[in-house]
Amino acid sequence: MTRRRLWLGAAFCFVAGDAMAMQARGALLSSFEATFGVSESLLGLVAPAGTVGFVAAILIVGLVAGRLDARHVLVVGAAAMVASLFLIAVAPVYSLFLLALLAQGAAAGVFRAMDRPLLSHLYPERLGRIFVLYALAWAVGAVTAPALASGVLLVADWRLTYVLIGLLLVPVVVAVWTLESPTEWDERRLERESLTRLLSNPLMGGTLLGMALVGGIEGTIFTWLPYYAGTFFDRTTANLALSVYLLAYVPGRYAYAKLIESTSYLRLSALTTALAIPSIVLAVGWTGVGMLVAVFCLGLLLSSLFPLLSAYGVELAPEYSGPVSALATAATYAGMATVPAVVGVVAELTDIGTAMWIPAALTVVLFAVVLTMWRRDGPVERAHV
C-alpha cells in the first residue's frame, strides 16, 4: 500500500469514528439522563458542547494551516480524540462529562481542519471523488452509530460505547504517528489581504452561503424529522424515518463518487438540488408510508451537496485549502445551529407540521444559489476527472 493511500485510509477511518461519536449521542440521551440525573434543559447542552469545541478548533487551526506541519497536527488531533473519548466514558459527574464532550469536539476539529486539506494536496487530480468518498466514510460511521449504541445497551453500560469508538481510533493514531510527513503539503500561509480576496470572490461567497443552507436543511432533518414523524407514526416508525434518511447517504455518496468523474461540481449540485425540492415537499406533505420513500429519496439527493460544494470551494483557491475547508465547515455548522432553533420557535408558535416547511423553502433558495453560481461559472468550469 502506498504512503498516499495510508494517509487516505487514516483520514477515512477518523471521520467515520468522528461520525459514530456524534451520532451515538442521540441514541444515548436517555442513558445520560438516567446516569447523571439531569433535567431535559441540561440534557440539551450535550449537542452544543461538542459542536462549539469542533467549530472553534476547525476555524482556528484551518485558518493557519499554511503555517503548521500537517502530520504533527494530525497526530495531536487523533491522540486527543482517543483520550477525550475515554474521558467521556469515565466522567463521574455531568459537568465533567460536558467538558469531555467539549474536548472531544475540539480534538475532532483539530484533525478535520487538516485532513481534507491534506487530501486535496495528495489527490489534486481527483479532488471531487476523494471528497465524496470522505463524506461516504462519514455516512457509514453515522449509520453504524445508533446500532452500536443500541447493541452496547443490551449487554453493558452506555460508557462502553465510547470506549469501543476510542479503541477503533487507536490504529489511526499509530498510522499518523508512524507515517512520514507528506511532501505534497504545500499549503500557502494565509495573510489578511488574501483572506479579504477570498471572501470578496462572489463564487466563494456563494459557496459559503450554499454550505450554510445545506447545514440548515440537514440540521433540521437530523433534529426534527423523528419528532415530526411522531405526529402521525408510532415512535418506533418515527425514529426509523431518520435512519432511512441517513442510510440513503451511503448509496448516494457512492454513486456521486462515480458521477463526479464525468461532470462538474455545480452541474451535479444543481441537478440534485432541483430534484430534492419535490422530494422534500413530499416528505413534509405526506403522512403515510410514502413519506418514508420520499425521505429516502431526499437523503440520496442531499447527500451530494456537502462534499461537492466543499470540493468546489477548495478548487477556487487550492493553495488555501485549509482556510477554505474551515470556512465551509463553519458555515455548515452555523446553519445546523441556527435553522433548527428557528424551526423550534415556529413550531411552538404554530405547529411542527407548519415549521417543517422551512427546510423545504430553504431548499428552493439553495437551488437558486447553486444555479446562479453554475450560470456564472459555467463557461469556465470543467468536468473533474
N, C-alpha and C positions, 0 to 999 in steps of 0.2 A: 504494500500500500504506500502511495507516495505521501510525502510530507503535506502537500496541499490537501489531500483527501483526509488526512488525520485532523488537520485544523477544521475542515468542514464537518467531520464527524463529531468533534468536540463541541462545536457551536450548536449542531442539531440536537445532540443529547442534552446540552444545558437548557436550551429553550423548551424542550419537551418537559424536562424536570421543573422548570420555572412555571410552565402552564399547569402542571399537576399540582404544584404547591398553591397556586392561585385558585384554581377551580375546585380544589378539595374543601376550601373554606365554607362554601355554601352547604355542602353535604354534612359538614361537621358543626354547623352553627348551634344546633340543639345540644350537642355534646359539650360545646364550650359553655353554654348557658348552665347546664347541669353541673359541670365541674367547678365553675367559678362562682355560681350563684348570683349572676348579674342581671340587671333589667334589660329589656329589649333595647332601650335607648343606648345603654352602654355597649350592648352587643353590636349596635350599628357602627361602632368605631373600628370593627375588625377590617372592613374593606378600606377605609381611609388610611389606616395605619400602614398597610402595605403599599398603597398607591402613592402616598406622599413621599415616602422614602425612595421609591422607584423613580418617580418623575424628577425629584431633586437630584438624585445621583446621575441619572442619564443625561440631564441637562448640563450639570457641572463638568462631568467627565467628557461628554461628547463635544462640547464647545472648545475644549482644549486638547482634543485628541491628537492634533498635529504636534503637540509638544511632549507627548508621552510615548513610552515604549509599550507597544501593544501586548506583547507576551507578559510583561510584568503586571500590567493592569488586569489581564485576564486571569492570571494566577491568583491575584488578590481577590478578585470578584468571585471566582469559583470556590476558593477556600473559605471565604467569608460566608458564602451561601450555605455550604455544608454546616459550618459552625452555627449559623443562625437557625437552621432547621433543627439541629439538635437542641439548641436553647429553647425553641418553641416547645419541643417535646418534654422538657423538664421544668418549664416555668411553674413555680408554685402558686403564684397569685396573678390576678388579671392584669395588673399594671405592668408586671414584668413580661407577661405574655404579649401585651401590646407593644412593648419596647422591642421584643424579639421579632415580632412581625415587621416593625419599622426597620430593623436591621436587615431582615431577610429581603424586604423590598429594595433597600439601598444596595445590598450586595448584588441582587439581580440587575439593578440599574447600572452598576459599575461594569459588570460583564457585558451586558447588552448594549452599552454605549460603544463598545469596541468590536463586538463580534461581527455585526453586519458590515461596518466599515472595512474590517479586515477581509471579509469575504468579497467585498466589492473590488479590492485590490488584487486578491488572489484569482478571481474569476471575472475580469473586466469584460471579457468577450461573451459571457453568458450570465450577465448580472440578473436579468429578469427571471430566468429559470431558477437560479440559485435562491433568489429572494422568495419565490413562490414555494420552493421545496422547504426552505427555512420556515415559512409560515405553515406548511403542511406538518412539519415536525411539532410545531406549537399545537396544531389541531389534534394530533394524535395524543399528546400529553393531556390536553384539555378533556378529550373524550374519555380517556382512561381514568382520570382522577376520581370522578364520582363512584365508579365501580371499585376502585382501590379502597376508597374511604368506607364504602358500604361493606366490603369484604372484611376489612380490619375490624369494624364494629361488631361483626358476627362472632369474632373469636378473641378480641382483645380491646384494650382501651384506645381511644382516638389518638393518643400520643404516638402510638406505633406507626401511624400513617406518615408522620413527619420524619421519624427515624428511617423508615424504608426509602422515602424520597431522598433523604440525605445520603444514604448508602448508595443509591443509584447514581448519585452525582460524584461520588469519590473517584471513579475512573476518569472523569473529566478533569479533576484537579491533578491527577497523576499525569494525564496526557499533556495538559498545557505546561506543567512543570518540566516535563522531560523534552518536549519539542524545542527545536531551535527557533530563535526569533525569526519571523518571516522576512526575507529580503525584499519581498514585494511591497512592504509597508512604506509608502512614500507620501503619506498624508501631509498636506501643507499646513503650516500654522495659520490660524485664523486671526487676522487683525480686525480692529474695529471698522476700518474702511471696507474690508472685504465682506464683513457681516452686513454692513449697510447695503452694499451692492447686491448681495444675495437676497435680502429681504425686499429690495426695491424691484426685483425682477417680477413682472406680473405673473409669469408662469410658476415661479416659486411660491408667490402669494396664493395662487390658485391651488397649488398642490397642498399647502398647509391648511387652507380653508376646506379643501376636499377631505383631508385627513381628519379634521375636527368634526365634519359632518358624518364621516364613517364611524368615528368613535361614538358620537351621539346616538346614531341609529343602533349600532351593535350594543352599546351600553344599555340602552333602553330594553332591547330584547333580552339581554343577559339578566337584567334586574326585574323586569315587569312581565315578561311573557308567561311564566308559570302562574303568577298572580292573576293576570287577565284570563288565562285559560281556565283557572279555577272558578270563574263566574258561571261557566256552563259545562265544565267537565268535573268528574270526581278528582280528588287530589292526586292520585297516582297518575292518571292520564294527563293532568295538567302539568305535572313535573316532567312527564315524558316529552312534552312539547319542546322544552329546551334541549333535551337530549337529542331529539330528532334534528333540531336546528344545528347543534354542534357536530353531530355525526355527518351532516351534509358537507361540512368543511373538508373532510378527508378526501372523498372522491372529487369534490370540486377543485381543490387545490392541486390534486394530482393531474387533473385534466388541463388546468391552466399552465402547469409546468410544461406540458406538451404544446399547447396552443401558442404560447408566447414566443416560440421559436419561428413562427411564421406570420406574426402580425405585430402591431405596435402596442405599446402600453395604453395609450389613450384611446385607440380604436376599440380594443378589447374592453377597457373600463367603461366606455360609453355604451357599448352593446349590453354588457351585464347589468349596468345601472338601469338602462331603459327597460330591460326585461324584469328587473327587480320591482319596478313600480306596480305592475298588475299583480305580482306575487304578494307584495306586502298589503296591497288593497284587499286581496282575497283572504290573506292571513288574518287581517283585522276584521273584515266584513263577515266571514263565515263563522258559524258557531257549531259546526258539526265535525265529523271525521275529516272532511275535505280540508279543514283548517290545518290539520297536521301535514297533509300533502303540500299545501301552499307554503307552510313553514319550512319543509324540507327543500322545496324549490328556492325559497328565499335564501336559505343557508348556502346552497350551491352557488347562487349568483353573487351574494355579498362577500363570500369568502375570497373573491378575486381582488377586492379593492385595496385592502391594506398593503399587500405585497406589491401590487402593480403600481400604485401611486407612490409608494415609498421608493421603489426602484427608479421610477421616472424622475423623482426629485433628486436622487443621487446622481443620475446621469446628466442632470442640468449643471452640476458642479462636482464632478467626480474627485477632484483634488481636495474637496472639503466634505468627504462622505460622512465623517464623524459628526460635525455640526448639523449637516442636513438630516441625517438619521435621527439625531437627538431632537431637533426641532419638530420633525414629522411625528415622532413617537409622543412628544409632549403635547402636540396639537391633538393627537388622537385621544390621549388620556384626559385632556381638558374637556373634550366633547363627552367622554364617558362619565366625567364627574358632574357636568352641568345639566345635560339634557335629561337624564333620568330623574334628577331632582325637580326639574320643571314639570316633567310628566307627573310626578307625585303631587305637586301643588295643584295642577289642573285636575287630577283625579279626585282630590279632596273637595275641590270647588264644584266639580260636576260628577263624573264617574270615570272608572278606568277604561271603559269602552270608548268614551269620547277622547280621553287623553292619549290612547294608543294611536290615534290618527296623527299625532305629532311626528313620530318617526316616518310615517307614510309621506307627510308633507315634506320632511327633510330629504327624503329620497328623490322627490321631484327637484328640489333645489340642488341636490348633489348632481343629478343628471345635467342640469343647466350649467353648472360649474365645469363639469368634465367636458361637455360638448363645446363650451366656449373655448376651453384650453385646446381641445383637439382641432377646432377650426383655425385657431391662431397658430398652432404649431404644426398643423397637418402638412403643409408644403415641405417642411424640412425634417419631420420625424420619419425615421426609417424603421423597418422591422428589425428586431433584435435577435440575432442568430448566433 
